[in-house]
Amino acid sequence: MSLGRVSILIPTYNEAEGIASLVQSVAGELDRLQINDYEILVMDDDSPDGTGERVNGLAHSRIRCM
């Protein structure tokens, strides 16, 4: 059975310190489950601590910050 595209939404506010670890853990678990067609969308509420910039700095085509 194919799931189709899987989208993971992560809402954030002032999560710059731990967001890279969280996103990498989620991506690693999706890879472990052999889910190949996925995207991770971090929904940042204009965090003043640079959460959005930290997410944008992650080098992965399936990770986006909105």
Order of alpha helices (4+ residues) and beta strands (2+ residues): beta-alpha-beta-alpha-beta
